[in-house]
């Protein structure tokens, strides 16, 4: 339910990070979110995702279930561990 609440925030304030090993799919999802008025940033690997999260806050992460090097849930766990807020 938290995800639904976040999506109802003021769109200009919502920042989404898209982590997907398929660049074309990440780009397509980014374009959909941008067209809906959200801010979205795509990355294709976990290292890039962690670096971005360390440098700027995101409201929501959309993560591919299985990336080339690890599971999407592991990316989420890593981010939550380093940024519990």
VEXTOR-895502 format. One line per 2 residues: number of its first residue (from 1); their letters; for each residue x, y, z of N, C-alpha, C. Coordinates in steps of 0.02 Angstrom, whole numbers. Layout:
// VEXTOR-895502
NUM	a	X Y Z X Y Z X Y Z ~ ...
// end
This chain:
// VEXTOR-895502
1	xx	41 -60 0 0 0 0 43 63 0 ~ 104 59 29 147 117 29 161 140 -42
3	xx	170 93 -88 183 110 -158 125 152 -186 ~ 64 132 -172 6 169 -198 3 239 -167
5	xx	20 245 -104 20 311 -72 73 356 -104 ~ 131 328 -118 185 366 -149 163 392 -217
7	xx	129 350 -256 109 370 -323 57 426 -323 ~ 25 435 -266 -25 489 -262 6 555 -236
9	xx	71 556 -224 104 618 -206 102 665 -265 ~ 122 726 -252 129 774 -307 180 745 -356
11	xx	161 737 -418 203 703 -467 271 735 -476 ~ 275 800 -473 339 832 -485 389 816 -430
13	xx	365 793 -373 409 777 -317 430 703 -315 ~ 396 660 -350 410 588 -347 469 571 -392
15	xx	518 537 -363 577 516 -401 580 440 -400 ~ 581 410 -458 583 337 -464 650 316 -493
17	xx	679 263 -465 739 232 -491 719 166 -522 ~ 736 156 -585 719 94 -620 783 54 -630
19	xx	784 -6 -602 843 -49 -607 823 -110 -649 ~ 847 -112 -710 828 -165 -756 886 -179 -804
21	xx	907 -242 -808 962 -262 -851 948 -254 -925 ~ 886 -248 -942 866 -240 -1012 858 -164 -1024
23	xx	907 -135 -1057 907 -63 -1067 846 -37 -1103 ~ 822 -75 -1153 763 -53 -1191 702 -51 -1146
25	xx	694 -102 -1104 636 -104 -1059 640 -48 -1008 ~ 701 -36 -981 710 17 -932 694 85 -963
27	xx	716 95 -1024 702 157 -1059 627 166 -1072 ~ 594 112 -1092 522 115 -1105 483 132 -1041
29	xx	500 101 -987 467 114 -923 481 186 -900 ~ 542 208 -910 559 277 -893 516 326 -933
31	xx	509 314 -997 469 358 -1039 396 359 -1017 ~ 369 302 -998 300 299 -973 292 342 -911
33	xx	338 334 -864 334 374 -802 343 448 -816 ~ 391 465 -859 401 536 -877 339 565 -910
35	xx	307 527 -953 246 551 -987 188 560 -938 ~ 191 525 -882 140 531 -830 156 587 -781
37	xx	213 620 -791 231 676 -749 279 661 -692 ~ 305 600 -688 352 582 -635 423 592 -658
39	xx	470 595 -612 541 595 -627 566 523 -622 ~ 601 500 -672 624 430 -672 695 427 -699
41	xx	735 384 -667 804 374 -688 816 299 -698 ~ 836 279 -758 850 208 -770 923 191 -761
43	xx	937 132 -733 1004 104 -731 999 30 -748 ~ 1054 1 -772 1052 -68 -794 1087 -117 -746
45	xx	1119 -91 -694 1155 -137 -649 1151 -114 -577 ~ 1167 -159 -532 1159 -146 -461 1209 -95 -435
47	xx	1270 -95 -463 1320 -47 -440 1298 24 -456 ~ 1272 35 -515 1247 101 -533 1188 121 -489
49	xx	1145 74 -475 1088 89 -431 1111 110 -362 ~ 1158 74 -333 1183 90 -266 1217 158 -267
51	xx	1257 172 -318 1291 237 -323 1241 295 -326 ~ 1188 286 -365 1137 339 -371 1101 349 -304
53	xx	1082 294 -273 1046 299 -209 1090 332 -156 ~ 1155 320 -160 1201 351 -112 1209 426 -125
55	xx	1196 448 -186 1207 518 -202 1143 561 -202 ~ 1085 529 -208 1023 567 -209 965 523 -185
57	xx	914 553 -155 857 514 -130 808 495 -186 ~ 779 436 -179 726 414 -224 666 393 -181
59	xx	607 404 -208 546 385 -172 527 313 -182 ~ 543 287 -241 523 219 -258 575 189 -305
61	xx	585 124 -298 629 87 -344 588 33 -378 ~ 595 29 -443 565 -25 -482 623 -69 -504
63	xx	625 -130 -479 684 -172 -489 664 -237 -524 ~ 702 -253 -576 692 -317 -611 703 -374 -562
65	xx	661 -425 -567 665 -480 -520 732 -515 -520 ~ 759 -528 -580 824 -562 -584 870 -524 -631
67	xx	921 -494 -601 971 -458 -640 1026 -507 -657 ~ 1072 -487 -699 1125 -533 -721 1169 -556 -663
69	xx	1183 -513 -616 1229 -531 -562 1196 -549 -496 ~ 1134 -529 -486 1100 -545 -423 1024 -537 -430
71	xx	990 -556 -378 917 -550 -378 897 -478 -360 ~ 841 -457 -388 816 -390 -374 804 -378 -301
73	xx	780 -429 -266 767 -422 -194 832 -409 -156 ~ 888 -435 -180 952 -421 -148 972 -348 -156
75	xx	956 -319 -213 969 -248 -225 928 -206 -175 ~ 866 -223 -168 822 -186 -122 847 -193 -51
77	xx	867 -253 -30 894 -263 37 956 -221 49 ~ 1000 -219 -1 1062 -181 5 1048 -107 13
79	xx	1002 -81 -27 984 -11 -23 951 5 44 ~ 907 -39 66 874 -28 131 924 -28 188
81	xx	974 -72 184 1025 -76 236 1066 -12 240 ~ 1082 16 182 1123 76 182 1082 141 189
83	xx	1018 137 177 973 195 182 907 174 213 ~ 906 163 279 845 139 311 787 189 312
85	x	800 251 297 747 301 296 713 299 230
// end
